[in-house]
Amino acid sequence: MKKITMMAAALVVVMAAAQAMAVPAGKSVEWNTAMGKVTFKGDDHAGKGLKCNECHSKIFKMKKGAAQMKMADINAGKYCGECHNGKKAFKPAGNCAKCHKK
């Protein structure tokens, strides 16, 4: 019985560690846009304590290309704009160069 309890505890620790490292170091996703390339850096968001499922459980689907983001949608509080609203994180309006790189 003690062995089963120890194994269950170890499994919980491993699962928690995996969740904490949901955005692995060095991972990024890039999009080419008319305003320049946008690079989503997992390090930046993980460094703020965010985990993948915080966005991918309610904002984004975990499938490349599933979201057709438009700046009007982001500025209206959809997609990245749910957090990048000027309160939780910088708002996109007037901060184009923070995401778009020529």
HELIX and SHEET records of a PDB file:
HELIX    1   1 LYS A    2  ALA A   20  1                                  19    
HELIX    2   2 GLY A   42  ALA A   46  1                                   5    
HELIX    3   3 CYS A   52  HIS A   56  1                                   5    
HELIX    4   4 MET A   71  ASN A   75  1                                   5    
HELIX    5   5 TYR A   79  GLU A   82  5                                   4    
HELIX    6   6 CYS A   96  CYS A   99  1                                   4    
SHEET    1   A 3 SER A  28  THR A  33  0                                        
SHEET    2   A 3 GLY A  36  LYS A  41 -1                                        
SHEET    3   A 3 HIS A 100  LYS A 101 -1                                        
END                                                                             
